[in-house]
Amino acid sequence: MKISPETEQLLEQLDQKFKGIGQNLNTHLEGLLYAEPITYWDYIQTDALLNLQVQRTNQPDEMVFIMYHQINELLFKMILWEIEQISYHEKLTAEFFSTKLMRISRYFDMLTSSFNIMTEGMEVEQYLKFRTTLTPASGFQSAQYRKIEFATTELINLIDPRFRDTIDRNTPFEHAIEHLYWQAAGKDYKTGKKTYLLKAFEEKYKKEFIDFAEAYNTINLYTKFKNLPQKVKENPELRNAMRHLDHTINITWVMAHYNTAVKYLNHGKEPEAATGGSDWAKYMLPKYQKRIFFPEVWSKEEIENWGQNV
């Protein structure tokens, strides 16, 4: 067999690559003789993925509920992957930053529009039957979503508005996390005591959250933006990308979630408690929380009226 110049060049490059890690090229080439060709189902791990849906009831629409939330978690992982690339990038440009932010926005746009799967894709009667088997679990317990928040903005912007004046950058992380906005949703609003929902969540993830929040304390998206040269910060494309992402996450997506909850938990009667027992309306509505990831790109008036027109 005559080896073409292109093949010789590839072999030389491979030889250099494997020598660089102390490996013998011939050993790896020999291994190719016995390797099976890659298939789509092996590469994607299709069989494993499709065996992760386990119902707890005999209600058909529970399968929709399970798969929808698993898709959400996959998208959350994609979002964290994009954030990581921005946070650990040492020489950010407006173009790179904007491109990545818009990728994240598209993932959240998909999350927002996909709520129709929940809103229109399940029978209320079925949902009200299988939801009782979910208690006290709740979407509140999505650790990946909490990490997205920690990696996107400074911790002070996630603090319950009632306590923001008492917390600064010198506040220990463990104390600050006790005053995050979502803590209120995990406490009995009558007694102030932590519900099992929150206790179980913290037992599983609190240490991980503290470590993650510390790791992103100076490299979260908002801090990275604030540390850019002024000329880069004023780039219109970048500022629009930040505004779009902030609005998409904290108003559009939240309201899609809220409207779905209204359909299934309100349905013309006295609102029912969420499966975790939270006062879900006040926990979710943007006008109550005023959760804004990038305050610097909004006017004072826009911040004051945050979430009022939805």
Backbone as CSV, one residue per row, in Angstrom:
resi,resn,N_x,N_y,N_z,CA_x,CA_y,CA_z,C_x,C_y,C_z
1,MET,0.847,-1.195,0.000,0.000,0.000,0.000,0.885,1.249,0.000
2,LYS,0.612,2.119,-0.941,1.369,3.351,-1.009,0.749,4.374,-0.064
3,ILE,1.594,4.947,0.784,1.117,5.930,1.755,1.185,7.324,1.142
4,SER,0.086,8.004,1.147,0.021,9.339,0.553,0.735,10.352,1.454
5,PRO,1.139,11.484,0.877,1.783,12.536,1.684,0.893,13.000,2.843
6,GLU,-0.431,13.055,2.616,-1.353,13.477,3.670,-1.333,12.494,4.834
7,THR,-1.290,11.193,4.496,-1.265,10.168,5.543,0.059,10.221,6.303
8,GLU,1.140,10.412,5.586,2.453,10.525,6.249,2.475,11.689,7.222
9,GLN,1.891,12.807,6.809,1.842,13.980,7.684,1.018,13.697,8.939
10,LEU,-0.113,13.014,8.753,-0.942,12.658,9.907,-0.207,11.719,10.856
11,LEU,0.526,10.737,10.292,1.275,9.792,11.125,2.369,10.507,11.916
12,GLU,3.009,11.465,11.281,4.051,12.238,11.978,3.446,13.047,13.131
13,GLN,2.291,13.653,12.859,1.622,14.440,13.906,1.166,13.555,15.054
14,LEU,0.649,12.364,14.711,0.231,11.428,15.751,1.426,10.940,16.559
15,ASP,2.535,10.688,15.873,3.751,10.231,16.560,4.228,11.279,17.561
16,GLN,4.198,12.544,17.149,4.597,13.631,18.051,3.638,13.745,19.235
17,LYS,2.355,13.592,18.946,1.348,13.681,20.010,1.585,12.617,21.077
18,PHE,1.752,11.350,20.625,1.894,10.267,21.596,3.252,10.279,22.294
19,LYS,4.297,10.724,21.598,5.593,10.871,22.254,5.506,11.909,23.370
20,GLY,4.686,12.932,23.123,4.535,13.996,24.114,3.940,13.519,25.423
21,ILE,3.209,12.398,25.384,2.622,11.850,26.617,3.238,10.494,26.973
22,GLY,4.417,10.236,26.379,5.155,9.018,26.715,4.515,7.738,26.198
23,GLN,3.820,7.829,25.046,3.151,6.668,24.483,3.756,6.303,23.131
24,ASN,3.587,5.018,22.773,4.103,4.524,21.500,2.993,4.536,20.461
25,LEU,3.226,5.211,19.341,2.213,5.320,18.298,1.784,3.958,17.778
26,ASN,2.734,3.033,17.579,2.408,1.720,17.012,1.423,0.958,17.896
27,THR,1.546,1.122,19.200,0.620,0.436,20.114,-0.806,0.916,19.884
28,HIS,-0.962,2.211,19.711,-2.293,2.770,19.487,-2.833,2.410,18.107
29,LEU,-1.957,2.355,17.103,-2.391,1.961,15.771,-2.837,0.500,15.761
30,GLU,-2.109,-0.339,16.493,-2.483,-1.750,16.581,-3.849,-1.900,17.255
31,GLY,-4.082,-1.055,18.239,-5.364,-1.107,18.940,-6.532,-0.852,18.013
32,LEU,-6.317,-0.056,16.966,-7.387,0.228,16.005,-7.835,-1.015,15.240
33,LEU,-6.936,-2.039,15.150,-7.286,-3.276,14.453,-8.423,-4.009,15.153
34,TYR,-8.530,-3.821,16.468,-9.492,-4.592,17.251,-10.671,-3.744,17.750
35,ALA,-10.585,-2.458,17.542,-11.644,-1.571,18.039,-12.892,-1.682,17.169
36,GLU,-14.059,-1.650,17.824,-15.332,-1.655,17.107,-15.635,-0.240,16.609
37,PRO,-16.260,-0.107,15.449,-16.638,1.232,14.967,-17.638,1.874,15.932
38,ILE,-17.558,3.168,16.101,-18.480,3.880,16.979,-19.854,3.935,16.344
39,THR,-20.885,3.807,17.152,-22.257,3.927,16.670,-22.924,5.094,17.384
40,TYR,-23.994,5.588,16.797,-24.747,6.694,17.395,-25.224,6.330,18.795
41,TRP,-25.801,5.115,18.936,-26.400,4.742,20.217,-25.359,4.547,21.321
42,ASP,-24.148,4.135,20.930,-23.089,4.023,21.932,-22.558,5.401,22.326
43,TYR,-22.383,6.241,21.322,-21.825,7.573,21.586,-22.762,8.402,22.459
44,ILE,-24.061,8.360,22.175,-25.041,9.141,22.924,-25.476,8.427,24.204
45,GLN,-25.119,7.150,24.341,-25.566,6.351,25.488,-27.093,6.278,25.537
46,THR,-27.660,6.000,24.359,-29.116,6.025,24.222,-29.818,5.072,25.184
47,ASP,-29.339,3.837,25.282,-30.016,2.856,26.133,-30.046,3.302,27.588
48,ALA,-28.916,3.820,28.073,-28.863,4.294,29.468,-29.811,5.465,29.662
49,LEU,-29.805,6.379,28.698,-30.631,7.583,28.798,-32.122,7.246,28.839
50,LEU,-32.525,6.290,28.010,-33.944,5.960,27.891,-34.438,5.028,28.997
51,ASN,-33.529,4.620,29.865,-33.925,3.778,30.996,-33.925,4.537,32.319
52,LEU,-33.870,5.876,32.229,-33.837,6.698,33.435,-35.218,7.182,33.859
53,GLN,-36.261,6.822,33.109,-37.615,7.301,33.391,-38.384,6.219,34.159
54,VAL,-38.557,6.451,35.450,-39.225,5.465,36.310,-40.413,6.132,36.991
55,GLN,-41.627,5.690,36.652,-42.827,6.256,37.248,-43.070,5.713,38.650
56,ARG,-43.755,6.529,39.453,-44.150,6.105,40.796,-45.641,5.797,40.861
57,THR,-46.377,6.123,39.777,-47.819,5.886,39.751,-48.211,5.255,38.420
58,ASN,-49.507,5.003,38.270,-50.030,4.451,37.013,-50.658,5.518,36.132
59,GLN,-50.374,6.791,36.430,-50.928,7.902,35.642,-50.019,8.174,34.439
60,PRO,-50.523,8.019,33.206,-49.671,8.165,32.010,-48.933,9.498,31.928
61,ASP,-49.581,10.589,32.345,-48.950,11.900,32.197,-47.790,12.120,33.160
62,GLU,-47.619,11.214,34.106,-46.444,11.336,34.977,-45.163,11.164,34.164
63,MET,-45.224,10.348,33.110,-44.050,10.153,32.260,-43.662,11.459,31.575
64,VAL,-44.641,12.241,31.161,-44.366,13.557,30.573,-43.638,14.429,31.590
65,PHE,-44.127,14.428,32.810,-43.558,15.238,33.883,-42.102,14.859,34.158
66,ILE,-41.844,13.562,34.229,-40.484,13.087,34.517,-39.520,13.472,33.398
67,MET,-39.904,13.157,32.153,-38.994,13.418,31.036,-38.761,14.911,30.840
68,TYR,-39.805,15.706,31.054,-39.654,17.149,30.899,-38.604,17.681,31.873
69,HIS,-38.662,17.241,33.115,-37.701,17.739,34.102,-36.291,17.193,33.861
70,GLN,-36.195,16.001,33.323,-34.869,15.486,32.971,-34.255,16.298,31.832
71,ILE,-35.090,16.687,30.870,-34.610,17.554,29.784,-34.125,18.885,30.361
72,ASN,-34.877,19.426,31.318,-34.458,20.668,31.971,-33.065,20.531,32.567
73,GLU,-32.828,19.421,33.263,-31.529,19.233,33.913,-30.401,19.124,32.892
74,LEU,-30.680,18.510,31.737,-29.668,18.448,30.680,-29.347,19.846,30.156
75,LEU,-30.387,20.669,29.999,-30.169,22.042,29.545,-29.419,22.848,30.601
76,PHE,-29.713,22.621,31.873,-28.984,23.305,32.937,-27.492,22.953,32.861
77,LYS,-27.204,21.692,32.556,-25.798,21.278,32.438,-25.128,21.990,31.269
78,MET,-25.851,22.149,30.159,-25.308,22.877,29.013,-25.026,24.335,29.389
79,ILE,-25.924,24.936,30.156,-25.762,26.331,30.581,-24.524,26.479,31.469
80,LEU,-24.368,25.585,32.423,-23.191,25.637,33.304,-21.898,25.453,32.511
81,TRP,-21.955,24.641,31.469,-20.790,24.422,30.607,-20.391,25.715,29.893
82,GLU,-21.375,26.474,29.405,-21.090,27.747,28.737,-20.583,28.793,29.728
83,ILE,-21.191,28.853,30.914,-20.764,29.816,31.929,-19.311,29.566,32.325
84,GLU,-18.967,28.308,32.499,-17.601,27.961,32.886,-16.577,28.485,31.880
85,GLN,-16.914,28.422,30.603,-15.982,28.884,29.575,-15.760,30.395,29.646
86,ILE,-16.798,31.138,30.052,-16.638,32.587,30.235,-15.840,32.868,31.503
87,SER,-16.227,32.221,32.585,-15.648,32.514,33.897,-14.153,32.244,33.955
88,TYR,-13.696,31.212,33.255,-12.275,30.851,33.314,-11.494,31.374,32.104
89,HIS,-12.121,32.233,31.323,-11.443,32.852,30.176,-10.678,34.072,30.673
90,GLU,-9.396,34.115,30.404,-8.542,35.167,30.978,-8.563,36.471,30.188
91,LYS,-8.819,36.417,28.894,-8.794,37.631,28.078,-10.110,37.772,27.315
92,LEU,-11.143,38.131,28.056,-12.477,38.229,27.466,-12.569,39.386,26.478
93,THR,-13.237,39.124,25.377,-13.578,40.180,24.433,-15.098,40.329,24.439
94,ALA,-15.575,41.460,23.982,-17.011,41.682,23.921,-17.670,40.639,23.023
95,GLU,-17.012,40.294,21.932,-17.577,39.330,20.985,-17.717,37.951,21.612
96,PHE,-16.647,37.479,22.280,-16.685,36.153,22.910,-17.739,36.115,24.010
97,PHE,-17.736,37.149,24.864,-18.673,37.241,25.978,-20.118,37.249,25.448
98,SER,-20.392,38.062,24.455,-21.737,38.182,23.894,-22.210,36.878,23.280
99,THR,-21.311,36.228,22.543,-21.660,34.971,21.875,-22.075,33.913,22.887
100,LYS,-21.300,33.801,23.952,-21.607,32.807,24.982,-22.902,33.159,25.718
101,LEU,-23.107,34.440,26.017,-24.330,34.856,26.706,-25.559,34.545,25.866
102,MET,-25.460,34.748,24.562,-26.600,34.476,23.703,-26.851,32.973,23.582
103,ARG,-25.807,32.181,23.669,-26.005,30.729,23.711,-26.832,30.364,24.947
104,ILE,-26.438,30.931,26.092,-27.157,30.658,27.341,-28.601,31.134,27.233
105,SER,-28.799,32.309,26.634,-30.152,32.833,26.455,-30.996,31.903,25.603
106,ARG,-30.389,31.333,24.562,-31.150,30.416,23.700,-31.571,29.170,24.471
107,TYR,-30.713,28.708,25.370,-31.097,27.560,26.196,-32.281,27.932,27.082
108,PHE,-32.250,29.152,27.639,-33.360,29.577,28.488,-34.601,29.902,27.656
109,ASP,-34.404,30.382,26.441,-35.551,30.574,25.546,-36.247,29.229,25.302
110,MET,-35.439,28.201,25.118,-35.976,26.859,24.905,-36.703,26.374,26.156
111,LEU,-36.122,26.626,27.324,-36.769,26.253,28.582,-38.110,26.962,28.730
112,THR,-38.127,28.236,28.349,-39.353,29.027,28.472,-40.449,28.499,27.563
113,SER,-40.122,28.348,26.276,-41.142,27.892,25.319,-41.580,26.470,25.609
114,SER,-40.689,25.678,26.180,-41.023,24.272,26.438,-42.031,24.101,27.552
115,PHE,-42.312,25.155,28.308,-43.303,25.033,29.370,-44.684,24.705,28.812
116,ASN,-44.898,24.950,27.515,-46.156,24.536,26.895,-46.349,23.029,26.982
117,ILE,-45.228,22.300,27.029,-45.301,20.847,27.191,-45.993,20.513,28.507
118,MET,-45.679,21.301,29.532,-46.300,21.098,30.839,-47.696,21.713,30.870
119,THR,-47.805,22.944,30.387,-49.080,23.667,30.494,-50.194,22.988,29.714
120,GLU,-49.878,22.549,28.495,-50.899,21.955,27.645,-50.768,20.440,27.515
121,GLY,-49.707,19.895,28.042,-49.404,18.482,27.775,-49.760,17.509,28.873
122,MET,-50.421,17.970,29.946,-50.831,17.061,31.007,-52.272,17.369,31.413
123,GLU,-53.005,16.337,31.755,-54.353,16.537,32.262,-54.271,16.947,33.730
124,VAL,-54.985,17.995,34.095,-54.959,18.488,35.468,-55.341,17.385,36.450
125,GLU,-56.344,16.625,36.094,-56.813,15.557,36.991,-55.711,14.531,37.253
126,GLN,-54.981,14.170,36.194,-53.883,13.210,36.373,-52.777,13.804,37.228
127,TYR,-52.439,15.070,36.927,-51.367,15.713,37.686,-51.692,15.754,39.176
128,LEU,-52.914,16.111,39.515,-53.299,16.229,40.914,-53.299,14.875,41.631
129,LYS,-53.328,13.799,40.858,-53.218,12.471,41.458,-51.762,12.077,41.681
130,PHE,-50.932,12.196,40.623,-49.567,11.709,40.808,-48.690,12.662,41.608
131,ARG,-49.078,13.943,41.693,-48.247,14.903,42.436,-48.164,14.563,43.914
132,THR,-49.210,13.884,44.441,-49.171,13.549,45.870,-48.057,12.561,46.186
133,THR,-47.663,11.767,45.183,-46.569,10.813,45.422,-45.210,11.501,45.374
134,LEU,-45.171,12.766,44.908,-43.907,13.499,44.817,-43.553,14.199,46.121
135,THR,-44.538,14.427,46.973,-44.308,15.142,48.224,-43.268,14.398,49.057
136,PRO,-42.243,15.079,49.609,-42.046,16.526,49.604,-41.037,17.002,48.563
137,ALA,-40.778,16.219,47.519,-39.830,16.637,46.490,-40.386,17.835,45.730
138,SER,-39.492,18.624,45.148,-39.904,19.821,44.417,-38.811,20.232,43.451
139,GLY,-39.229,20.886,42.352,-38.249,21.445,41.420,-37.346,22.468,42.093
140,PHE,-37.789,22.982,43.223,-36.971,23.845,44.075,-35.619,23.199,44.350
141,GLN,-35.588,21.864,44.373,-34.380,21.140,44.750,-33.437,20.876,43.582
142,SER,-33.544,21.650,42.510,-32.604,21.497,41.410,-31.275,22.161,41.778
143,ALA,-30.291,21.363,42.115,-28.985,21.898,42.516,-28.305,22.612,41.356
144,GLN,-28.494,22.109,40.141,-27.848,22.743,38.987,-28.369,24.164,38.779
145,TYR,-29.674,24.369,38.990,-30.202,25.717,38.808,-29.613,26.663,39.845
146,ARG,-29.457,26.208,41.079,-28.837,27.045,42.123,-27.404,27.380,41.737
147,LYS,-26.708,26.435,41.145,-25.334,26.696,40.708,-25.302,27.715,39.565
148,ILE,-26.291,27.646,38.684,-26.370,28.647,37.614,-26.474,30.041,38.220
149,GLU,-27.288,30.178,39.261,-27.424,31.481,39.919,-26.103,31.925,40.537
150,PHE,-25.440,31.037,41.261,-24.161,31.377,41.898,-23.116,31.775,40.863
151,ALA,-23.136,31.118,39.709,-22.125,31.362,38.680,-22.454,32.558,37.802
152,THR,-23.692,33.035,37.872,-24.119,34.119,36.992,-23.967,35.493,37.628
153,THR,-24.254,35.601,38.912,-24.241,36.924,39.548,-23.561,36.888,40.905
154,GLU,-23.355,38.071,41.474,-22.761,38.157,42.803,-23.788,37.732,43.848
155,LEU,-23.296,37.146,44.909,-24.176,36.546,45.910,-25.179,37.548,46.484
156,ILE,-24.779,38.805,46.606,-25.671,39.815,47.185,-26.960,39.937,46.380
157,ASN,-26.895,39.688,45.069,-28.082,39.809,44.220,-29.038,38.628,44.366
158,LEU,-28.617,37.618,45.121,-29.465,36.459,45.376,-30.015,36.472,46.802
159,ILE,-29.599,37.465,47.571,-30.058,37.577,48.953,-31.491,38.096,48.983
160,ASP,-32.285,37.556,49.886,-33.648,38.048,50.109,-33.571,39.562,50.320
161,PRO,-34.366,40.344,49.562,-34.305,41.813,49.669,-34.414,42.336,51.099
162,ARG,-35.071,41.591,51.970,-35.246,42.040,53.353,-33.938,42.049,54.131
163,PHE,-32.923,41.296,53.644,-31.690,41.151,54.411,-30.455,41.712,53.700
164,ARG,-30.638,42.311,52.521,-29.472,42.741,51.743,-28.631,43.796,52.447
165,ASP,-29.256,44.643,53.232,-28.504,45.694,53.927,-27.619,45.142,55.035
166,THR,-27.836,43.900,55.436,-27.074,43.320,56.550,-25.939,42.425,56.070
167,ILE,-25.778,42.298,54.749,-24.791,41.365,54.190,-23.897,42.089,53.193
168,ASP,-22.576,41.796,53.270,-21.626,42.363,52.311,-20.620,41.287,51.927
169,ARG,-19.570,41.700,51.205,-18.602,40.725,50.695,-17.789,40.074,51.803
170,ASN,-17.814,40.656,53.006,-17.071,40.072,54.128,-17.913,39.089,54.937
171,THR,-19.181,38.974,54.600,-20.060,38.044,55.304,-19.666,36.610,54.973
172,PRO,-19.519,35.740,55.975,-19.196,34.335,55.697,-20.237,33.712,54.760
173,PHE,-19.775,32.875,53.847,-20.667,32.278,52.866,-21.784,31.478,53.525
174,GLU,-21.467,30.763,54.581,-22.488,29.948,55.240,-23.619,30.817,55.776
175,HIS,-23.269,31.988,56.316,-24.296,32.908,56.832,-25.100,33.502,55.676
176,ALA,-24.409,33.896,54.613,-25.099,34.502,53.470,-26.087,33.531,52.844
177,ILE,-25.685,32.279,52.714,-26.551,31.287,52.085,-27.822,31.070,52.896
178,GLU,-27.748,31.289,54.193,-28.943,31.177,55.036,-29.968,32.267,54.726
179,HIS,-29.546,33.317,53.994,-30.443,34.434,53.697,-30.718,34.593,52.199
180,LEU,-30.452,33.548,51.430,-30.767,33.582,50.004,-32.275,33.645,49.802
181,TYR,-32.700,34.228,48.684,-34.126,34.432,48.444,-34.922,33.138,48.519
182,TRP,-34.320,32.026,48.056,-35.091,30.781,48.025,-35.197,30.099,49.380
183,GLN,-34.482,30.616,50.375,-34.648,30.066,51.717,-36.086,30.255,52.197
184,ALA,-36.687,31.389,51.822,-38.055,31.674,52.276,-39.036,30.648,51.735
185,ALA,-38.756,30.119,50.543,-39.654,29.124,49.960,-39.505,27.766,50.619
186,GLY,-38.423,27.587,51.368,-38.191,26.310,52.037,-38.479,26.368,53.523
187,LYS,-39.160,27.417,53.929,-39.511,27.540,55.340,-41.016,27.641,55.495
188,ASP,-41.511,27.099,56.575,-42.937,27.217,56.878,-43.234,28.690,57.122
189,TYR,-44.050,29.298,56.255,-44.268,30.742,56.360,-45.050,31.127,57.602
190,LYS,-45.615,30.138,58.318,-46.332,30.441,59.560,-45.402,30.392,60.777
191,THR,-44.471,29.432,60.787,-43.579,29.268,61.944,-42.158,29.751,61.694
192,GLY,-41.764,29.861,60.408,-40.404,30.261,60.079,-39.405,29.116,60.146
193,LYS,-39.858,27.916,60.517,-38.968,26.765,60.618,-38.725,26.158,59.239
194,LYS,-37.544,25.573,59.067,-37.212,24.941,57.793,-38.066,23.695,57.593
195,THR,-38.591,23.569,56.380,-39.368,22.384,56.040,-38.425,21.223,55.740
196,TYR,-38.991,20.020,55.673,-38.186,18.855,55.294,-37.574,19.062,53.915
197,LEU,-38.325,19.708,53.022,-37.848,20.034,51.675,-36.487,20.708,51.723
198,LEU,-36.372,21.750,52.545,-35.134,22.510,52.631,-34.062,21.755,53.408
199,LYS,-34.464,21.094,54.478,-33.490,20.343,55.281,-32.808,19.266,54.445
200,ALA,-33.596,18.516,53.675,-33.032,17.453,52.837,-32.132,18.032,51.755
201,PHE,-32.563,19.145,51.183,-31.789,19.825,50.133,-30.429,20.266,50.668
202,GLU,-30.434,20.878,51.839,-29.185,21.367,52.426,-28.289,20.225,52.887
203,GLU,-28.892,19.177,53.398,-28.091,18.025,53.824,-27.325,17.436,52.644
204,LYS,-27.977,17.442,51.486,-27.357,16.886,50.285,-26.357,17.852,49.649
205,TYR,-26.679,19.160,49.612,-25.912,20.072,48.757,-25.270,21.286,49.443
206,LYS,-25.574,21.561,50.694,-25.114,22.825,51.279,-23.596,22.996,51.196
207,LYS,-22.846,21.987,51.588,-21.378,22.077,51.526,-20.925,22.300,50.082
208,GLU,-21.544,21.605,49.156,-21.205,21.766,47.734,-21.533,23.175,47.256
209,PHE,-22.662,23.722,47.711,-23.049,25.075,47.332,-22.058,26.106,47.858
210,ILE,-21.645,25.954,49.095,-20.691,26.897,49.682,-19.384,26.883,48.898
211,ASP,-18.884,25.686,48.601,-17.635,25.565,47.832,-17.792,26.172,46.439
212,PHE,-18.936,25.923,45.814,-19.177,26.431,44.462,-19.294,27.957,44.476
213,ALA,-20.028,28.495,45.456,-20.190,29.951,45.557,-18.844,30.630,45.801
214,GLU,-18.005,30.011,46.611,-16.662,30.562,46.863,-15.832,30.543,45.584
215,ALA,-15.926,29.452,44.835,-15.146,29.319,43.600,-15.536,30.378,42.577
216,TYR,-16.824,30.729,42.535,-17.305,31.701,41.554,-17.450,33.109,42.138
217,ASN,-16.957,33.311,43.340,-17.113,34.610,44.000,-16.533,35.759,43.176
218,THR,-15.404,35.532,42.537,-14.749,36.590,41.757,-14.752,36.319,40.260
219,ILE,-15.376,35.210,39.846,-15.387,34.893,38.407,-16.804,34.644,37.894
220,ASN,-17.824,35.008,38.679,-19.185,34.891,38.155,-19.356,35.872,36.989
221,LEU,-20.380,35.673,36.193,-20.542,36.472,34.972,-20.616,37.968,35.252
222,TYR,-21.307,38.351,36.319,-21.457,39.780,36.611,-20.127,40.402,37.034
223,THR,-19.376,39.706,37.872,-18.073,40.227,38.295,-17.114,40.295,37.112
224,LYS,-17.146,39.284,36.239,-16.301,39.318,35.046,-16.644,40.540,34.194
225,PHE,-17.932,40.830,34.070,-18.369,42.001,33.300,-17.866,43.287,33.951
226,LYS,-18.027,43.423,35.259,-17.642,44.651,35.952,-16.138,44.902,35.902
227,ASN,-15.352,43.852,35.738,-13.891,43.994,35.699,-13.347,44.225,34.284
228,LEU,-14.236,44.278,33.306,-13.790,44.541,31.934,-13.399,46.009,31.778
229,PRO,-12.544,46.319,30.814,-12.263,47.726,30.511,-13.555,48.454,30.164
230,GLN,-13.636,49.731,30.512,-14.874,50.490,30.324,-15.354,50.455,28.877
231,LYS,-14.428,50.523,27.948,-14.798,50.521,26.535,-15.504,49.214,26.170
232,VAL,-15.022,48.106,26.714,-15.632,46.806,26.437,-17.000,46.725,27.112
233,LYS,-17.091,47.230,28.337,-18.358,47.205,29.078,-19.451,47.994,28.360
234,GLU,-19.057,49.019,27.632,-20.031,49.863,26.942,-20.425,49.320,25.564
235,ASN,-19.853,48.175,25.187,-20.185,47.590,23.898,-21.683,47.285,23.845
236,PRO,-22.421,47.862,22.881,-23.884,47.695,22.827,-24.317,46.235,22.705
237,GLU,-23.594,45.475,21.906,-23.956,44.070,21.717,-23.839,43.295,23.033
238,LEU,-22.775,43.576,23.784,-22.576,42.898,25.061,-23.653,43.288,26.064
239,ARG,-23.926,44.581,26.166,-24.937,45.045,27.126,-26.330,44.499,26.770
240,ASN,-26.645,44.451,25.487,-27.931,43.895,25.075,-28.019,42.403,25.386
241,ALA,-26.893,41.711,25.216,-26.870,40.273,25.532,-27.100,40.052,27.022
242,MET,-26.512,40.911,27.850,-26.691,40.781,29.302,-28.124,41.109,29.703
243,ARG,-28.684,42.137,29.119,-30.072,42.509,29.424,-31.030,41.387,28.991
244,HIS,-30.764,40.852,27.810,-31.638,39.788,27.301,-31.596,38.575,28.229
245,LEU,-30.399,38.184,28.641,-30.266,37.011,29.514,-30.933,37.257,30.859
246,ASP,-30.703,38.427,31.443,-31.278,38.768,32.747,-32.804,38.717,32.688
247,HIS,-33.377,39.341,31.674,-34.835,39.375,31.526,-35.388,37.978,31.234
248,THR,-34.677,37.228,30.398,-35.128,35.889,30.030,-35.194,34.975,31.245
249,ILE,-34.134,35.004,32.073,-34.097,34.111,33.235,-35.049,34.575,34.325
250,ASN,-34.968,35.855,34.674,-35.632,36.330,35.886,-37.051,36.851,35.695
251,ILE,-37.482,36.978,34.440,-38.875,37.366,34.209,-39.565,36.367,33.276
252,THR,-39.080,36.237,32.037,-39.776,35.412,31.050,-39.887,33.957,31.489
253,TRP,-38.756,33.358,31.857,-38.760,31.937,32.241,-39.504,31.732,33.553
254,VAL,-39.279,32.628,34.502,-39.959,32.523,35.793,-41.475,32.611,35.625
255,MET,-41.931,33.535,34.771,-43.369,33.699,34.581,-43.982,32.503,33.842
256,ALA,-43.232,31.897,32.931,-43.728,30.687,32.272,-43.919,29.581,33.307
257,HIS,-42.971,29.485,34.230,-43.057,28.519,35.322,-44.252,28.842,36.224
258,TYR,-44.383,30.124,36.556,-45.469,30.570,37.429,-46.837,30.283,36.808
259,ASN,-47.005,30.603,35.532,-48.291,30.403,34.869,-48.668,28.927,34.788
260,THR,-47.663,28.074,34.652,-47.935,26.636,34.670,-48.402,26.203,36.051
261,ALA,-47.726,26.733,37.085,-48.113,26.398,38.458,-49.539,26.862,38.747
262,VAL,-49.899,28.043,38.235,-51.253,28.569,38.442,-52.293,27.600,37.877
263,LYS,-52.019,27.077,36.682,-52.979,26.176,36.052,-53.211,24.930,36.893
264,TYR,-52.122,24.356,37.414,-52.256,23.074,38.097,-52.511,23.190,39.601
265,LEU,-52.064,24.290,40.202,-52.217,24.410,41.655,-53.346,25.348,42.059
266,ASN,-53.827,26.156,41.112,-54.901,27.094,41.416,-56.225,26.582,40.846
267,HIS,-56.222,26.342,39.540,-57.360,25.839,38.770,-58.719,26.308,39.301
268,GLY,-58.814,27.653,39.511,-60.087,28.272,39.846,-60.491,28.161,41.293
269,LYS,-59.645,27.584,42.128,-59.988,27.426,43.534,-58.940,28.121,44.397
270,GLU,-59.037,27.918,45.695,-58.009,28.427,46.608,-56.682,27.785,46.235
271,PRO,-55.597,28.575,46.092,-54.315,28.013,45.676,-53.855,26.888,46.594
272,GLU,-53.376,25.798,45.973,-52.832,24.703,46.758,-51.361,24.955,47.016
273,ALA,-50.852,24.373,48.099,-49.425,24.485,48.386,-48.654,23.662,47.374
274,ALA,-47.426,24.079,47.093,-46.570,23.286,46.223,-46.196,22.004,46.957
275,THR,-45.634,21.020,46.220,-45.334,19.736,46.845,-44.353,19.891,47.992
276,GLY,-43.496,20.918,47.917,-42.549,21.144,49.005,-43.132,21.964,50.136
277,GLY,-44.375,22.445,49.990,-45.031,23.210,51.040,-44.749,24.690,51.005
278,SER,-44.152,25.194,49.928,-43.750,26.600,49.877,-44.909,27.513,49.494
279,ASP,-44.779,28.811,49.865,-45.709,29.842,49.402,-45.239,30.219,48.006
280,TRP,-45.590,29.384,47.027,-44.954,29.439,45.712,-45.190,30.738,44.962
281,ALA,-46.331,31.410,45.193,-46.613,32.647,44.452,-45.592,33.727,44.794
282,LYS,-45.361,33.952,46.076,-44.412,34.992,46.467,-42.970,34.573,46.180
283,TYR,-42.729,33.281,46.197,-41.394,32.784,45.890,-41.050,33.017,44.430
284,MET,-42.025,32.905,43.537,-41.743,32.935,42.113,-41.913,34.295,41.451
285,LEU,-42.901,35.076,41.852,-43.189,36.313,41.128,-42.026,37.306,41.177
286,PRO,-41.561,37.774,40.014,-40.419,38.703,39.961,-40.640,39.990,40.742
287,LYS,-41.866,40.490,40.781,-42.109,41.773,41.457,-41.886,41.679,42.960
288,TYR,-41.993,40.482,43.527,-41.734,40.313,44.954,-40.234,40.175,45.225
289,GLN,-39.569,39.381,44.392,-38.161,39.080,44.655,-37.200,40.136,44.100
290,LYS,-37.607,40.793,42.994,-36.704,41.746,42.320,-35.313,41.128,42.146
291,ARG,-35.322,39.926,41.630,-34.050,39.231,41.416,-33.472,39.689,40.088
292,ILE,-32.366,40.402,40.144,-31.721,40.966,38.951,-30.250,40.573,38.992
293,PHE,-29.792,39.877,37.977,-28.424,39.383,37.971,-27.395,40.455,37.625
294,PHE,-27.768,41.379,36.729,-26.810,42.367,36.232,-27.341,43.795,36.433
295,PRO,-27.420,44.282,37.660,-28.029,45.598,37.929,-27.415,46.747,37.126
296,GLU,-26.137,46.636,36.812,-25.441,47.755,36.162,-25.956,48.045,34.754
297,VAL,-26.599,47.075,34.117,-27.055,47.298,32.736,-28.510,47.755,32.683
298,TRP,-29.117,48.031,33.851,-30.498,48.498,33.916,-30.560,49.878,34.539
299,SER,-31.525,50.676,34.130,-31.712,51.999,34.712,-32.385,51.860,36.081
300,LYS,-32.326,52.935,36.873,-32.962,52.941,38.189,-34.461,52.702,38.051
301,GLU,-35.064,53.318,37.048,-36.497,53.160,36.831,-36.841,51.723,36.448
302,GLU,-36.022,51.112,35.599,-36.273,49.726,35.193,-36.183,48.784,36.388
303,ILE,-35.234,49.053,37.271,-35.086,48.210,38.461,-36.286,48.377,39.399
304,GLU,-36.724,49.614,39.574,-37.868,49.873,40.452,-39.134,49.202,39.938
305,ASN,-39.286,49.122,38.618,-40.495,48.540,38.025,-40.316,47.086,37.596
306,TRP,-39.275,46.452,38.100,-38.950,45.082,37.690,-40.128,44.133,37.944
307,GLY,-40.558,43.468,36.879,-41.603,42.476,37.001,-42.999,43.012,37.222
308,GLN,-43.192,44.313,37.106,-44.516,44.894,37.380,-45.484,44.709,36.219
309,ASN,-44.959,44.568,35.021,-45.838,44.554,33.844,-46.017,43.148,33.267
310,VAL,-46.001,42.148,34.130,-46.191,40.766,33.644,-47.365,40.137,34.366
